[in-house]
Amino acid sequence: MFNSPFQFETSEKKLCINSAFDLGYLLIAPVVTDFVVWLAEKLRSEPVSNMWFGARDGYLIKLLYDRLVGENKSVYFLTSRAAAVRAGVENIEDIRHIAEMKFSGTVKEQLKERFGIEISDEESGHGDLTQYSRQILSQALIYKRNYQKYIASLKPGDGDLGFFDFVAKGTTQMYCSRLVSNHLKGFYFLQLEKGFARDRSLDIQAFYDSEKEESRSIFDNYYILETILTSPMPSVTGFDENGEACYGKESRGRRGIECFQRAQAGIKEFFETFLEICPESSRDSSKKADEVFLELIHHVRISEGDFMKLEVEDPFFNRLTEMEALI
């Protein structure tokens, strides 16, 4: 970034990043690399029978982790918050817990998005999710049976399973734990609301803790990171009777997907260079430096138009945020 003598030739006199590739290489890759190194070290000291990287946030992280420790050491676990909830919900208290999570839409829309249940306008009424408990719990038995067929195909064995989530408080891990007999040990990039995990006896370790001031920059920018690290496949909504994944409708355009793939290519090149020039004995993380690089995203001029047009989607909350608003 600093090698060009023309960096400050623009009217804003700002550093300029001209491509999504450079954005990934320069600003995102350092913190992602340090996290993957941290994760590998954790799993050496606390071994698990297998490491599950949850879709879609685990897509790129798994590729980098496998490159570091060797292939066939992990599983890309098909899941989503909605898929886990649909299969893992067991009682009316679970339904109340889901209802407390803010949703930008009607009860009818929430039933469809969160539980895969469609009702007519006449049926929707003016109540809340609990009035549909019988339908939700009945459908959950089918979702659970189908999901467990998929899980059986992964041959999880008897030991503890590592469970990666990028930024979460533990909702997906909690509901997925009801689908397996294995104990799930969570390894997160950023953990939200630690009290949630503590109250539910969830086993979670995190690279960053949202309750600590040192994590403020990460917390403020994790939507941007999620948008870049995601999979090019749409979100998993559940599984059919054969244990095959069912996917939601893809809402992202071709140019948007190609844009974050270019950013991922930059991250992967940085990671390869890091492994090449940095001996294992010297691979210490520097969180403060990572946060400074990430924070630069708000202080440079980004001339990659496709990146600025990306949208941050979260169907579980029916929420859509434009990247330009986050930058």
N, C-alpha and C positions, 0 to 999 in steps of 0.2 A: 504493500500500500504506500509505503514511504519512498519507494525507489524512483517514482516518476517526478521529474522537475516541474511537471504541469499540474500537479494535484490541486494547487490553489489558484488556478487560472479562472475558475468560475466566479460569477458575481457574488455568490454567497461566501466565497473564500473558505469552503469546507472541503474536507477530505471526501473523495467520491469512490463509491463501489459500483462498478459498472455491470456486474453480472451476479446471478444467483449462485454460481459456482464460487466466486470470490467471497461472497457473503458467508457461505457455508464454511469455506476454508479458513477465513480470517477471524470470524466472530463466533461461530457456533461450535466449530470442531474442538477448540481447546477444552471447553467444559464437558463435552460429550466424551472426549478421549479420557479425561481424568475420571469420569464416572465409570467407564468400562474397566479401566485399570483397578479402581476401587472395588468394583463388583467381583472381578476375578480374584483379587486378594481375599475378599470376604469368603468366597466359596472354597478357597483353599484351606482356610482355617475352620470353616463350618460347612463341611461337605454335605451335599444332598444327592439323592439317587438320580435326580435329573433336574434341569433348570428349564422352567416354562416361561417363555417370553410372550406375554399376552398381546394379541392383535389389538389395535393397529400400531400402538405406540412402541411396541417392542420390535417392529420390523427391522429398522436400521441398527438398533442396539444389538440385536441377535447376530446380524451379519458381522459387526465389529467384534463382538465377544467371541464368536467362532473363529474369527481370524486370529485372535490373540491366544486362545487356549487350544484350538484344534477343532475340526469339524466333528459332527455327530456327538457333541457334548450338550446339546440343548434341543428344545422343541419350540417351534413357533405355534403357540397355543391359541387356537381360534376362539375368541371370546369378545365380549363387549359388555359394558355395564348393563345394557338391556337384555342381552342373551343370558347373562348370569342371573339377573333378577327374575326373569321369566321362568327359569328352571329352578331357582333356589328358594323362591318365596314359599313359606310353609303355613303361615297363619295370619290372622287379621292384624296382629301387631306388626308383622313385616309390611303389610299393606299400608298401615298408618305411617310407618317409617318412610316408605317411598313417597307417600302423599305429602310429607313434610318437605321434601325436596322441591324447590320452586320449579314450576313448569310454565312456560309462556304459551298458554293455550287453554282450550276447554277440557273438561273431563273426558269428552269423547275422543279428542286428539291425544290426550294422555294415555287413555286405555289402549289406543292403537300403537302408539310409539313405545310405551314402556312394557306393555303386557301382550301385545299382538292380538288384541281383542277388538273387533269392530262391532259397533252398535249403531242403530238408526238414530236420527234426531229425536224421534218420538221416545226412544228408550233412554236417552241421555239424562233427561230431567235436570234438576238443579242441585243434586247432592254431591257427595265426594266419592273417592275411589272405594271406600269401605262398603258402599251399597252394592258393589259388584263383586264382593268377596267370593261368593260361591263360584262365579264364572272364572275369576282369576285363579283360584286354588285348584279348580278342576282342570283348567288348561295347563297349569303348572306341572301337574303330574305327567302330562304328555311331553311337555318340553323337557322335563327332567329325564324321562326314560330315553328320549332321543339323544339328549346331550351325553348321557352316560354311555351310549353306544359309541359315540365318537371318542370319548375318553378311554374306553376299553381298547380301542384301536391303537392308542398311544402306548399301551402296555406300561402303565405307571409303576408297577412293582409295589414293594412294601415300604420302602424308605420314605424319609421326608422329601418333599418336593419344593424346590425354589420357585417363587412366583414373582415375576417382574411386573410392576406397574410403574408408569412414568411419574405422573403427579396424581395422587389420590389420598383419600383418608382410609380406604380399605373396603369399600362397599363391594367391589367386584370380587376381591379375595374372600370376603365373608360368605358370599353366596356360592362361589365356586367350591369352597371348602365343604359344602353340604352335598356335593356331587361325587366326592372321592372319600376313600377311607384314609388316605394319606394326610399327614400333617403338612400344612402349607406354611413355608417360611418366606415372608415377603421381603423383597429387596427393591426399594423404590428410589427414584431419583429425588423426588421431593414429597415428603409426607405432610398432609394437611390434617388439622384437627386431631392431634395425638390422643386426646381424650376418647375419641370414638373407638380407636383400636384398643385402648386400655380397657374400656368398659366392656368390650366384647371379646377380650382375651385373644386378640389377633397378634400374631408374631410378626412384627415388621421392623426392619432396619432401613434407614434412609441416608442417602448421601447428603441431603439438605433437609432441614427441619424448618417448616414455615413459621414456627413460633420463635425462632432465633433471629435476631437482627441481622446477622451475617447473611441470612438467606433472602433478604428483602429484594435484592436485584433479581434473583432467580424467580421469586414469587411474582414479581411485577411483569416478568417477561415469559413465563412458561407457556402462555397461549401461542406465542410466536414459535417457541421451540417445538411444541406439539404439532403445529402445522407443517413444519419442515421435516420432522422425523417420522412421519406417518407412512403407512403403506399405500401403494397405488390401487389396492383393491378396496371396494366399498365395505361398510361395516357389516359384521356378522349379526344376524338377528335371531338365529336359532339353528336347529338341525332337523332334518326329516327323519322318517321312520327307519332309514338305512344308516343313520349317523352321518349323513352328508351335510355340509354346511349350507345354510340359506343366507343369502346376502340381501341387504337393503338396496334401494335404488341409489345409484351413483349421482350425487348432486354436484360434484366438482367437474369442471370442464377439462378438456384435453390440455389446453395451454397451462392451466393451473397445476395439473399433475406433472407435466413435463418440467415446469419451473421448479417445484420442490425436489424433483429428481436431480436436476442440475445442482441444487444446493447440496443434496446428499452425495453427489459425485465429488464435490469439493471437500466434504467432511471425510469421505473415504480416502481421498488422496492425502489429506493431512495425516490421517491415522496411519497409512502405510509409511509415510515419511517418518513419522514419530517412531514406529517400530524399527525402522531401518537405522536411524541415527542415535536413538536413545537406548542405552543398555538397560537391561531389566533392573539392575541394581540402582539405577538412577531415576526410575519412574515414580517420583514422588509428585503428588498432586499439589497444585497451588490454587486453591479456591478463590482467593482474593484476586489473583491475576485473571482467572476465568471470568469472574464477575465484571471486572473492568472491561475486558474485551466484549462481553455480551452487552454491557451498558452502552458501548459505542454505537450500537445500532440506532440509538436515538440522536446521535450527534454527527453522523456522517450523512452525506447525500447519496441516496440509493437511486441509481438511474435505471435499474432493471424494472421496467414497467409491469411485467407479468407478476413480479413478486409483490408489488404494491397493490395489485388487484386480487391477491389471494384472499379467501374468506376463511375465517376460523369457525368451523361448525361443531355443534354439540347437540345431536338429535335428542339425547336423553332429556335435556332441558329445553329443547326446541329453541335453541339460541344460535344466532348467526352474527358474527362480528367481522367487520372489514379490517384487513391488515393495516390499511392506511390509518385507521383510528387508533391502532395499538402502537404504531411507530410515532 
